[in-house]
Amino acid sequence: MVEPDASGKFSASVCLTEDDIPGAKLPKASPEECDCWMLRCWLQCRGGRTTGKKAVLVQRVKDYMKINCKLIDPDRGVNLAKKKVRLGLCENISPKSPGEFPREGYNDDLSDVPVVDYNIIWKFMVQNVSGKGTSTAKLLIKGYNFFKSGHVVKLEKHLSEDGVCHLRGKILPSMKKSTSYTAFITLRDSKILRAKSGCPAGIKGHCSHVSSVLFFIEEFCEHNAKNAACTSQPCTWNKPSRKRKVDNHPIHQVKFVKHEHGKKK
């Protein structure tokens, strides 16, 4: 439901479903068949306690099922923001002059996207602009964390008759979840020709949002090479695999984790 607020702008009331939140739906027929991690994820998506042994967790899940508890977003608004972007309810910021990229003709079939690896990403983001003060390896680190945190909401491809591949992605910013940035990338034979993003630093394509899309493609290509049958479902393998812990702790006891390329968490 979309309604105008006091300022005359439109605000959206969006409800999350089990399909919108990884872990919100039990993968087994009954709670008894699930392991503790599955049960804790399910409870976390409803604001429930996640402590206790399996028997305690199973009973807690059954109790929550009886009252049909409301879903919450355990990822600090990321899943809600992603749904709003998909529904077109978020403000989207595109590059001011995307004339070198096609405006229409995009689709979500990435099965024949050019292969992108870390060396290609490094050359475009760092090596090719070395000494110009426009890019550093920090953009790779931030972009990779954007990707692993699920900030790449949507990715589409436009394949020209001359073999040039244009990509268009929507990425959530690091803090503000009421907007999204559009990034364009042009590839030919696994070489990045140009890129541009709607963020202030993305005018020449050397920003963390473009970097996050490139890492998305890199991991997709790796997955595609291992399991070609899954190319029609590019998003199923990018669900968070970390175990979430939602119990309250003093800040000095909280462990913060940063994703590193090439290392599995």
Backbone as CSV, one residue per row, in Angstrom:
resi,resn,N_x,N_y,N_z,CA_x,CA_y,CA_z,C_x,C_y,C_z
1,MET,0.855,-1.195,0.000,0.000,0.000,0.000,0.885,1.237,0.000
2,VAL,0.578,2.174,-0.897,1.359,3.402,-1.006,0.453,4.584,-0.743
3,GLU,0.816,5.441,0.201,0.003,6.591,0.576,0.865,7.835,0.667
4,PRO,0.315,9.025,0.346,1.080,10.262,0.498,1.212,10.634,1.962
5,ASP,2.404,11.127,2.346,2.608,11.550,3.726,2.330,13.039,3.860
6,ALA,2.686,13.616,5.025,2.375,15.026,5.294,3.072,15.974,4.325
7,SER,4.207,15.574,3.803,4.943,16.441,2.884,4.469,16.310,1.448
8,GLY,3.497,15.417,1.210,3.015,15.232,-0.149,3.748,14.144,-0.902
9,LYS,4.813,13.614,-0.307,5.549,12.541,-0.955,4.874,11.211,-0.642
10,PHE,5.201,10.200,-1.457,4.583,8.901,-1.264,5.460,8.017,-0.404
11,SER,4.860,7.419,0.585,5.561,6.462,1.439,4.915,5.097,1.260
12,ALA,5.697,4.056,1.386,5.207,2.714,1.122,5.156,1.890,2.387
13,SER,4.017,1.205,2.577,3.902,0.243,3.655,4.041,-1.128,3.032
14,VAL,5.171,-1.773,3.246,5.485,-3.041,2.595,5.587,-4.116,3.661
15,CYS,4.924,-5.217,3.437,4.972,-6.343,4.354,5.914,-7.407,3.795
16,LEU,6.788,-7.900,4.642,7.701,-8.964,4.255,7.010,-10.317,4.382
17,THR,7.330,-11.214,3.449,6.843,-12.587,3.504,8.015,-13.523,3.758
18,GLU,7.733,-14.784,3.960,8.796,-15.760,4.206,9.739,-15.880,3.021
19,ASP,9.243,-15.613,1.820,10.092,-15.693,0.623,11.064,-14.524,0.528
20,ASP,10.823,-13.452,1.288,11.676,-12.261,1.219,12.863,-12.334,2.162
21,ILE,12.827,-13.220,3.147,13.865,-13.264,4.182,14.509,-14.650,4.207
22,PRO,15.800,-14.740,3.917,16.476,-16.037,4.013,16.371,-16.612,5.427
23,GLY,15.938,-17.859,5.522,15.820,-18.511,6.814,14.457,-18.396,7.460
24,ALA,13.552,-17.605,6.877,12.234,-17.402,7.480,11.294,-18.578,7.253
25,LYS,11.627,-19.439,6.311,10.797,-20.601,6.010,11.574,-21.866,6.363
26,LEU,10.942,-22.753,7.100,11.604,-24.001,7.474,11.808,-24.868,6.234
27,PRO,13.030,-25.345,6.001,13.297,-26.145,4.803,12.815,-27.584,4.901
28,LYS,12.380,-28.014,6.098,11.884,-29.377,6.302,10.386,-29.344,6.585
29,ALA,9.776,-30.528,6.520,8.328,-30.623,6.685,7.879,-30.298,8.110
30,SER,8.709,-30.589,9.098,8.344,-30.347,10.493,9.551,-29.808,11.250
31,PRO,9.329,-29.114,12.368,10.460,-28.589,13.149,11.405,-29.677,13.635
32,GLU,10.853,-30.869,13.935,11.694,-31.958,14.436,12.743,-32.388,13.422
33,GLU,12.463,-32.218,12.131,13.399,-32.633,11.086,14.498,-31.606,10.839
34,CYS,14.351,-30.400,11.358,15.322,-29.331,11.131,16.430,-29.405,12.165
35,ASP,17.612,-28.886,11.784,18.688,-28.812,12.765,18.568,-27.505,13.556
36,CYS,19.439,-27.347,14.536,19.342,-26.182,15.427,19.539,-24.866,14.689
37,TRP,20.451,-24.856,13.715,20.695,-23.612,12.984,19.453,-23.159,12.221
38,MET,18.743,-24.107,11.575,17.513,-23.777,10.847,16.458,-23.231,11.795
39,LEU,16.343,-23.849,12.955,15.345,-23.408,13.932,15.674,-22.019,14.470
40,ARG,16.959,-21.767,14.720,17.344,-20.443,15.230,17.106,-19.354,14.194
41,CYS,17.410,-19.628,12.927,17.135,-18.648,11.869,15.647,-18.338,11.796
42,TRP,14.819,-19.371,11.875,13.367,-19.194,11.804,12.887,-18.332,12.966
43,LEU,13.385,-18.611,14.162,12.976,-17.841,15.330,13.465,-16.401,15.253
44,GLN,14.683,-16.224,14.749,15.236,-14.871,14.655,14.395,-13.984,13.757
45,CYS,13.831,-14.569,12.699,12.998,-13.802,11.769,11.646,-13.427,12.379
46,ARG,11.402,-13.880,13.585,10.166,-13.535,14.294,10.438,-12.886,15.646
47,GLY,11.715,-12.542,15.889,12.078,-11.872,17.119,12.108,-12.768,18.332
48,GLY,12.176,-14.076,18.122,12.158,-15.014,19.235,13.551,-15.290,19.787
49,ARG,13.604,-15.840,20.985,14.877,-16.225,21.587,15.455,-17.406,20.825
50,THR,16.771,-17.434,20.719,17.426,-18.497,19.952,18.334,-19.366,20.826
51,THR,18.201,-19.252,22.137,19.025,-20.051,23.039,18.324,-21.364,23.366
52,GLY,19.101,-22.336,23.835,18.544,-23.613,24.237,18.921,-24.745,23.311
53,LYS,18.690,-25.961,23.787,18.969,-27.147,22.977,17.833,-27.380,21.984
54,LYS,17.998,-28.404,21.144,17.056,-28.606,20.043,15.628,-28.812,20.529
55,ALA,15.441,-29.589,21.591,14.085,-29.838,22.081,13.400,-28.535,22.486
56,VAL,14.159,-27.630,23.094,13.617,-26.335,23.501,13.280,-25.488,22.273
57,LEU,14.161,-25.509,21.295,13.932,-24.730,20.071,12.727,-25.246,19.300
58,VAL,12.581,-26.561,19.209,11.438,-27.148,18.509,10.130,-26.722,19.155
59,GLN,10.058,-26.788,20.472,8.831,-26.397,21.170,8.556,-24.912,20.995
60,ARG,9.630,-24.095,20.998,9.459,-22.657,20.827,8.926,-22.334,19.434
61,VAL,9.435,-23.038,18.430,8.945,-22.839,17.060,7.466,-23.213,16.972
62,LYS,7.083,-24.318,17.568,5.678,-24.740,17.534,4.780,-23.713,18.211
63,ASP,5.257,-23.148,19.327,4.469,-22.124,20.030,4.282,-20.884,19.164
64,TYR,5.345,-20.491,18.447,5.244,-19.323,17.572,4.331,-19.599,16.389
65,MET,4.322,-20.836,15.920,3.444,-21.192,14.800,1.969,-21.062,15.190
66,LYS,1.666,-21.354,16.443,0.277,-21.294,16.901,-0.256,-19.864,16.913
67,ILE,0.618,-18.914,17.244,0.156,-17.519,17.349,0.373,-16.741,16.050
68,ASN,0.965,-17.404,15.045,1.184,-16.761,13.737,1.914,-15.425,13.904
69,CYS,3.098,-15.484,14.496,3.856,-14.285,14.845,4.280,-13.505,13.599
70,LYS,4.305,-12.179,13.709,4.678,-11.307,12.597,6.170,-11.406,12.298
71,LEU,6.507,-11.352,11.015,7.906,-11.403,10.592,8.595,-10.065,10.835
72,ILE,9.907,-10.130,11.151,10.733,-8.935,11.237,11.947,-9.123,10.339
73,ASP,12.621,-8.032,10.026,13.820,-8.093,9.185,15.043,-8.220,10.086
74,PRO,15.703,-9.388,10.118,16.848,-9.558,11.006,18.131,-8.916,10.489
75,ASP,18.127,-8.431,9.259,19.331,-7.861,8.654,19.292,-6.335,8.619
76,ARG,18.727,-5.750,9.650,18.730,-4.287,9.840,18.137,-3.538,8.643
77,GLY,17.059,-4.043,8.107,16.334,-3.341,7.057,16.769,-3.650,5.647
78,VAL,17.774,-4.512,5.459,18.264,-4.807,4.107,17.206,-5.540,3.293
79,ASN,16.564,-6.555,3.864,15.561,-7.319,3.121,14.346,-6.478,2.781
80,LEU,13.948,-5.602,3.699,12.829,-4.707,3.420,13.189,-3.730,2.310
81,ALA,14.408,-3.184,2.357,14.837,-2.253,1.313,14.916,-2.944,-0.045
82,LYS,15.390,-4.191,-0.065,15.482,-4.932,-1.324,14.101,-5.159,-1.942
83,LYS,13.123,-5.452,-1.094,11.768,-5.646,-1.620,11.201,-4.344,-2.167
84,LYS,11.456,-3.240,-1.475,10.976,-1.949,-1.963,11.599,-1.597,-3.302
85,VAL,12.880,-1.930,-3.472,13.544,-1.674,-4.758,12.900,-2.514,-5.851
86,ARG,12.640,-3.789,-5.556,12.018,-4.660,-6.553,10.626,-4.172,-6.938
87,LEU,9.911,-3.596,-5.971,8.557,-3.097,-6.241,8.561,-1.690,-6.820
88,GLY,9.735,-1.077,-6.931,9.822,0.274,-7.473,9.374,1.342,-6.507
89,LEU,9.467,1.081,-5.199,8.996,2.025,-4.183,10.116,2.824,-3.545
90,CYS,11.352,2.568,-3.951,12.501,3.317,-3.434,12.946,4.355,-4.454
91,GLU,13.461,5.445,-3.964,14.058,6.426,-4.869,15.321,5.833,-5.484
92,ASN,15.382,5.847,-6.796,16.546,5.298,-7.484,17.348,6.426,-8.117
93,ILE,18.653,6.423,-7.864,19.535,7.465,-8.392,20.380,6.865,-9.505
94,SER,20.174,7.334,-10.720,20.913,6.847,-11.882,21.994,7.852,-12.270
95,PRO,22.985,7.423,-13.053,23.990,8.369,-13.551,23.322,9.492,-14.334
96,LYS,23.891,10.696,-14.233,23.269,11.853,-14.878,23.299,11.775,-16.391
97,SER,24.339,11.152,-16.951,24.433,11.083,-18.419,24.821,9.672,-18.848
98,PRO,23.856,8.723,-18.777,24.166,7.342,-19.148,23.980,7.076,-20.640
99,GLY,24.316,8.065,-21.474,24.063,7.939,-22.906,24.816,6.814,-23.588
100,GLU,25.976,6.395,-23.033,26.749,5.331,-23.665,26.233,3.947,-23.322
101,PHE,25.162,3.870,-22.530,24.573,2.579,-22.164,23.134,2.507,-22.687
102,PRO,22.683,1.342,-23.158,21.294,1.203,-23.617,20.312,1.476,-22.488
103,ARG,19.184,2.064,-22.821,18.162,2.354,-21.817,17.170,1.205,-21.668
104,GLU,16.944,0.439,-22.735,15.958,-0.635,-22.706,16.573,-1.914,-23.272
105,GLY,15.803,-2.993,-23.222,16.261,-4.260,-23.773,17.033,-5.123,-22.802
106,TYR,16.904,-4.863,-21.492,17.608,-5.657,-20.482,16.748,-6.834,-20.040
107,ASN,17.399,-7.926,-19.650,16.712,-9.079,-19.084,17.580,-9.682,-17.977
108,ASP,16.990,-10.553,-17.163,17.708,-11.098,-16.004,18.374,-12.441,-16.283
109,ASP,18.495,-12.830,-17.553,19.190,-14.068,-17.907,20.686,-13.791,-18.020
110,LEU,21.458,-14.267,-17.058,22.900,-14.016,-17.023,23.709,-15.227,-17.483
111,SER,23.070,-16.184,-18.138,23.740,-17.441,-18.459,24.938,-17.261,-19.396
112,ASP,24.901,-16.258,-20.268,26.003,-16.073,-21.217,26.762,-14.767,-20.968
113,VAL,26.766,-14.321,-19.714,27.510,-13.104,-19.388,29.006,-13.388,-19.489
114,PRO,29.820,-12.459,-19.968,31.272,-12.688,-20.048,31.873,-13.014,-18.686
115,VAL,32.882,-13.871,-18.692,33.527,-14.292,-17.449,34.315,-13.122,-16.852
116,VAL,34.121,-12.899,-15.565,34.836,-11.854,-14.822,35.526,-12.509,-13.640
117,ASP,36.825,-12.272,-13.488,37.543,-12.795,-12.330,38.199,-11.649,-11.564
118,TYR,38.905,-11.992,-10.486,39.475,-10.959,-9.621,40.522,-10.119,-10.347
119,ASN,41.312,-10.738,-11.230,42.328,-9.982,-11.965,41.708,-8.905,-12.838
120,ILE,40.584,-9.235,-13.465,39.890,-8.261,-14.314,39.356,-7.116,-13.463
121,ILE,38.791,-7.440,-12.310,38.270,-6.406,-11.415,39.401,-5.511,-10.918
122,TRP,40.517,-6.107,-10.537,41.664,-5.341,-10.035,42.200,-4.383,-11.092
123,LYS,42.320,-4.851,-12.316,42.862,-4.003,-13.381,41.980,-2.777,-13.609
124,PHE,40.662,-2.988,-13.604,39.761,-1.858,-13.874,39.676,-0.902,-12.692
125,MET,39.575,-1.444,-11.468,39.324,-0.615,-10.307,40.588,0.030,-9.743
126,VAL,41.747,-0.610,-9.937,42.967,-0.122,-9.283,44.100,0.119,-10.277
127,GLN,44.497,-0.921,-10.998,45.704,-0.826,-11.817,45.596,0.213,-12.920
128,ASN,44.478,0.259,-13.623,44.334,1.174,-14.759,44.216,2.639,-14.343
129,VAL,43.983,2.888,-13.060,43.867,4.274,-12.601,44.928,4.582,-11.557
130,SER,45.932,3.749,-11.464,46.984,3.939,-10.475,47.682,5.273,-10.679
131,GLY,47.841,6.024,-9.594,48.527,7.306,-9.661,47.638,8.475,-10.006
132,LYS,46.368,8.208,-10.348,45.461,9.296,-10.704,44.624,9.763,-9.522
133,GLY,44.751,9.064,-8.404,44.037,9.486,-7.206,42.549,9.243,-7.257
134,THR,42.081,8.350,-8.152,40.651,8.131,-8.299,40.191,6.779,-7.776
135,SER,41.108,5.895,-7.453,40.688,4.590,-6.987,41.789,3.952,-6.147
136,THR,41.390,3.194,-5.138,42.330,2.453,-4.309,41.751,1.076,-4.058
137,ALA,42.566,0.222,-3.447,42.097,-1.124,-3.122,40.978,-1.106,-2.097
138,LYS,40.787,0.017,-1.379,39.709,0.105,-0.401,38.340,-0.069,-1.060
139,LEU,38.221,0.375,-2.310,36.950,0.219,-3.015,36.644,-1.250,-3.265
140,LEU,37.674,-2.066,-3.470,37.466,-3.499,-3.643,36.961,-4.118,-2.342
141,ILE,37.555,-3.718,-1.229,37.156,-4.265,0.068,35.712,-3.879,0.389
142,LYS,35.393,-2.624,0.200,34.037,-2.162,0.495,33.026,-2.763,-0.476
143,GLY,33.385,-2.827,-1.755,32.485,-3.404,-2.744,32.218,-4.873,-2.483
144,TYR,33.264,-5.614,-2.088,33.087,-7.037,-1.803,32.166,-7.230,-0.595
145,ASN,32.302,-6.377,0.418,31.414,-6.466,1.576,29.988,-6.071,1.217
146,PHE,29.821,-5.119,0.316,28.488,-4.789,-0.195,27.843,-6.025,-0.810
147,PHE,28.604,-6.699,-1.668,28.075,-7.878,-2.354,27.733,-8.990,-1.370
148,LYS,28.648,-9.312,-0.464,28.423,-10.411,0.466,27.308,-10.102,1.465
149,SER,27.026,-8.830,1.680,25.954,-8.431,2.593,24.609,-8.328,1.896
150,GLY,24.568,-8.663,0.616,23.304,-8.672,-0.118,22.831,-7.327,-0.609
151,HIS,23.740,-6.363,-0.796,23.334,-5.026,-1.231,23.083,-4.945,-2.739
152,VAL,23.536,-5.927,-3.499,23.215,-5.954,-4.938,21.820,-6.552,-5.067
153,VAL,20.848,-5.708,-5.338,19.447,-6.123,-5.318,19.026,-6.756,-6.634
154,LYS,19.473,-6.177,-7.739,19.006,-6.625,-9.043,20.110,-6.443,-10.074
155,LEU,20.203,-7.396,-10.996,21.202,-7.304,-12.056,20.593,-7.794,-13.358
156,GLU,20.731,-6.977,-14.410,20.172,-7.311,-15.718,21.239,-7.154,-16.790
157,LYS,20.992,-7.821,-17.926,21.979,-7.848,-19.009,21.339,-7.411,-20.316
158,HIS,22.117,-6.692,-21.121,21.721,-6.330,-22.484,22.855,-6.756,-23.418
159,LEU,22.584,-7.701,-24.309,23.601,-8.211,-25.223,23.377,-7.627,-26.609
160,SER,24.342,-6.808,-27.073,24.225,-6.173,-28.386,24.577,-7.155,-29.495
161,GLU,24.197,-6.793,-30.724,24.470,-7.664,-31.871,25.959,-7.804,-32.145
162,ASP,26.759,-6.809,-31.750,28.203,-6.873,-31.970,28.942,-7.603,-30.857
163,GLY,28.190,-8.232,-29.926,28.811,-9.015,-28.869,29.148,-8.242,-27.613
164,VAL,28.825,-6.956,-27.573,29.084,-6.152,-26.377,27.987,-6.431,-25.346
165,CYS,28.409,-6.654,-24.117,27.470,-6.959,-23.029,27.362,-5.755,-22.098
166,HIS,26.150,-5.259,-21.912,25.888,-4.160,-20.987,25.153,-4.716,-19.767
167,LEU,25.613,-4.342,-18.599,24.983,-4.764,-17.356,24.383,-3.570,-16.637
168,ARG,23.226,-3.772,-16.045,22.571,-2.729,-15.257,22.167,-3.321,-13.913
169,GLY,22.712,-2.749,-12.840,22.429,-3.263,-11.510,21.880,-2.202,-10.581
170,LYS,21.137,-2.631,-9.579,20.638,-1.745,-8.540,21.269,-2.163,-7.228
171,ILE,21.874,-1.194,-6.529,22.638,-1.480,-5.321,22.158,-0.586,-4.185
172,LEU,22.019,-1.168,-3.002,21.665,-0.386,-1.822,22.902,0.322,-1.282
173,PRO,22.770,1.563,-0.827,23.912,2.248,-0.198,24.227,1.643,1.157
174,SER,25.345,2.058,1.733,25.792,1.449,2.987,24.906,1.811,4.163
175,MET,24.352,3.015,4.183,23.592,3.465,5.347,22.119,3.686,5.015
176,LYS,21.827,4.619,4.128,20.453,5.006,3.844,19.754,3.927,3.026
177,LYS,18.680,3.340,3.573,17.990,2.238,2.910,16.744,2.693,2.147
178,SER,16.527,3.996,2.058,15.351,4.494,1.348,15.664,4.830,-0.103
179,THR,16.913,4.635,-0.532,17.306,4.898,-1.914,18.118,3.722,-2.433
180,SER,18.330,3.720,-3.731,19.215,2.748,-4.361,19.949,3.439,-5.499
181,TYR,21.114,2.909,-5.854,21.909,3.451,-6.954,21.851,2.493,-8.136
182,THR,21.801,3.046,-9.321,21.897,2.247,-10.538,23.321,2.331,-11.067
183,ALA,23.876,1.180,-11.409,25.234,1.110,-11.959,25.175,0.439,-13.330
184,PHE,25.933,0.992,-14.277,26.049,0.419,-15.616,27.480,-0.044,-15.841
185,ILE,27.633,-1.196,-16.483,28.954,-1.736,-16.811,28.902,-2.308,-18.219
186,THR,29.924,-2.011,-19.027,30.017,-2.543,-20.388,31.217,-3.466,-20.491
187,LEU,30.981,-4.687,-21.011,32.033,-5.686,-21.144,32.105,-6.197,-22.580
188,ARG,33.311,-6.522,-22.991,33.506,-7.212,-24.269,34.651,-8.216,-24.087
189,ASP,34.352,-9.486,-24.315,35.365,-10.540,-24.189,36.063,-10.483,-22.832
190,SER,35.280,-10.365,-21.769,35.792,-10.345,-20.395,36.689,-9.139,-20.111
191,LYS,36.570,-8.080,-20.894,37.285,-6.842,-20.631,36.278,-5.753,-20.321
192,ILE,36.512,-5.029,-19.237,35.602,-3.960,-18.839,35.937,-2.712,-19.640
193,LEU,35.023,-2.281,-20.470,35.254,-1.110,-21.320,34.939,0.193,-20.597
194,ARG,33.838,0.220,-19.870,33.446,1.435,-19.154,32.447,1.060,-18.057
195,ALA,32.264,1.954,-17.126,31.293,1.755,-16.049,30.893,3.116,-15.495
196,LYS,29.738,3.165,-14.876,29.246,4.410,-14.297,28.179,4.072,-13.265
197,SER,28.139,4.876,-12.201,27.158,4.657,-11.136,26.495,5.974,-10.771
198,GLY,25.307,5.863,-10.145,24.572,7.060,-9.739,25.080,7.692,-8.473
199,CYS,26.028,7.050,-7.784,26.555,7.638,-6.556,27.532,8.769,-6.893
200,PRO,27.804,9.659,-5.938,28.689,10.801,-6.230,30.072,10.402,-6.715
201,ALA,30.581,9.238,-6.273,31.921,8.814,-6.670,31.930,7.952,-7.925
202,GLY,30.752,7.681,-8.485,30.670,6.719,-9.581,30.642,7.315,-10.967
203,ILE,31.025,8.585,-11.123,30.935,9.225,-12.426,31.846,8.552,-13.455
204,LYS,32.981,8.007,-13.005,33.883,7.295,-13.910,33.876,5.785,-13.652
205,GLY,32.981,5.332,-12.786,32.825,3.904,-12.567,33.732,3.296,-11.531
206,HIS,34.601,4.092,-10.924,35.513,3.557,-9.922,34.963,3.837,-8.527
207,CYS,33.953,3.040,-8.144,33.310,3.216,-6.850,32.955,1.847,-6.284
208,SER,32.582,1.826,-5.027,32.286,0.562,-4.362,31.014,-0.093,-4.913
209,HIS,30.085,0.691,-5.471,28.852,0.113,-6.003,29.115,-0.648,-7.299
210,VAL,29.939,-0.101,-8.173,30.346,-0.829,-9.380,31.156,-2.054,-8.985
211,SER,32.022,-1.893,-7.999,32.831,-3.010,-7.523,31.961,-4.149,-7.002
212,SER,30.884,-3.833,-6.304,30.011,-4.875,-5.766,29.330,-5.664,-6.876
213,VAL,28.939,-4.979,-7.958,28.333,-5.672,-9.095,29.348,-6.598,-9.762
214,LEU,30.588,-6.153,-9.891,31.624,-6.983,-10.502,31.891,-8.233,-9.667
215,PHE,31.890,-8.098,-8.347,32.075,-9.279,-7.495,30.874,-10.212,-7.579
216,PHE,29.696,-9.647,-7.767,28.503,-10.469,-7.982,28.687,-11.326,-9.228
217,ILE,29.152,-10.697,-10.314,29.368,-11.428,-11.570,30.472,-12.463,-11.390
218,GLU,31.529,-12.091,-10.685,32.634,-13.042,-10.492,32.148,-14.315,-9.806
219,GLU,31.393,-14.152,-8.725,30.937,-15.340,-8.002,29.898,-16.107,-8.807
220,PHE,29.079,-15.399,-9.575,28.118,-16.072,-10.441,28.838,-16.927,-11.475
221,CYS,29.896,-16.381,-12.066,30.650,-17.135,-13.070,31.299,-18.374,-12.450
222,GLU,31.813,-18.253,-11.233,32.398,-19.407,-10.544,31.337,-20.470,-10.291
223,HIS,30.173,-20.044,-9.835,29.089,-20.982,-9.573,28.584,-21.602,-10.874
224,ASN,28.513,-20.790,-11.913,28.042,-21.257,-13.212,28.969,-22.332,-13.767
225,ALA,30.271,-22.160,-13.563,31.240,-23.137,-14.054,31.117,-24.465,-13.309
226,LYS,30.764,-24.407,-12.016,30.649,-25.626,-11.220,29.324,-26.330,-11.435
227,ASN,28.276,-25.553,-11.689,26.944,-26.138,-11.800,26.153,-25.382,-12.852
228,ALA,26.342,-25.746,-14.103,25.717,-25.025,-15.210,24.206,-25.119,-15.180
229,ALA,23.655,-26.130,-14.530,22.205,-26.309,-14.504,21.496,-25.257,-13.672
230,CYS,22.238,-24.514,-12.855,21.619,-23.529,-11.964,21.646,-22.116,-12.520
231,THR,21.985,-21.956,-13.781,22.129,-20.605,-14.321,20.808,-19.860,-14.399
232,SER,19.695,-20.578,-14.401,18.402,-19.905,-14.451,17.981,-19.375,-13.087
233,GLN,18.754,-19.672,-12.034,18.441,-19.192,-10.701,19.665,-18.534,-10.087
234,PRO,20.053,-17.357,-10.587,21.321,-16.753,-10.150,21.345,-16.290,-8.712
235,CYS,20.183,-16.152,-8.064,20.189,-15.586,-6.721,20.137,-16.638,-5.614
236,THR,19.850,-17.881,-5.927,19.667,-18.868,-4.878,20.958,-19.178,-4.156
237,TRP,22.106,-18.970,-4.800,23.380,-19.308,-4.181,23.982,-18.143,-3.425
238,ASN,23.309,-16.990,-3.443,23.863,-15.819,-2.772,23.132,-15.501,-1.475
239,LYS,22.440,-16.485,-0.913,21.770,-16.261,0.358,22.785,-16.295,1.488
240,PRO,22.600,-15.456,2.500,23.573,-15.435,3.603,23.745,-16.811,4.219
241,SER,24.994,-17.222,4.408,25.276,-18.529,4.969,25.735,-18.434,6.416
242,ARG,25.882,-17.196,6.925,26.388,-17.044,8.272,25.293,-17.354,9.283
243,LYS,25.699,-17.801,10.453,24.760,-18.032,11.537,24.526,-16.717,12.267
244,ARG,23.277,-16.274,12.278,22.981,-15.016,12.941,22.771,-15.244,14.433
245,LYS,23.239,-14.314,15.238,23.023,-14.359,16.670,22.322,-13.074,17.075
246,VAL,21.147,-13.209,17.665,20.343,-12.024,17.942,20.212,-11.727,19.424
247,ASP,20.772,-12.571,20.286,20.675,-12.294,21.707,21.475,-11.041,22.058
248,ASN,20.966,-10.267,22.999,21.618,-9.025,23.378,22.918,-9.295,24.142
249,HIS,23.966,-8.533,23.794,25.254,-8.635,24.462,25.820,-7.233,24.656
250,PRO,26.657,-7.032,25.667,27.376,-5.753,25.794,28.233,-5.520,24.551
251,ILE,28.430,-4.264,24.187,29.130,-3.953,22.951,30.546,-4.497,22.931
252,HIS,31.193,-4.582,24.104,32.565,-5.077,24.128,32.640,-6.575,23.868
253,GLN,31.482,-7.253,23.910,31.467,-8.684,23.630,31.051,-9.002,22.197
254,VAL,30.673,-7.983,21.431,30.211,-8.196,20.059,31.407,-8.348,19.132
255,LYS,31.371,-9.367,18.293,32.443,-9.612,17.332,31.998,-9.151,15.951
256,PHE,32.724,-8.189,15.380,32.411,-7.664,14.061,33.258,-8.390,13.016
257,VAL,32.630,-8.822,11.933,33.313,-9.605,10.904,33.274,-8.848,9.589
258,LYS,34.423,-8.768,8.939,34.506,-8.166,7.608,34.863,-9.254,6.606
259,HIS,34.105,-9.302,5.506,34.356,-10.326,4.496,35.664,-10.024,3.755
260,GLU,36.418,-11.075,3.474,37.655,-10.950,2.719,37.581,-11.850,1.486
261,HIS,37.974,-11.281,0.347,37.889,-12.026,-0.903,38.783,-13.260,-0.850
262,GLY,38.216,-14.404,-1.276,38.970,-15.646,-1.306,38.937,-16.438,-0.021
263,LYS,38.295,-15.874,1.027,38.218,-16.567,2.309,36.756,-16.828,2.631
264,LYS,36.456,-18.065,2.974,35.093,-18.457,3.314,34.868,-18.282,4.800
265,LYS,33.714,-17.723,5.139,33.352,-17.535,6.548,32.544,-18.719,7.052
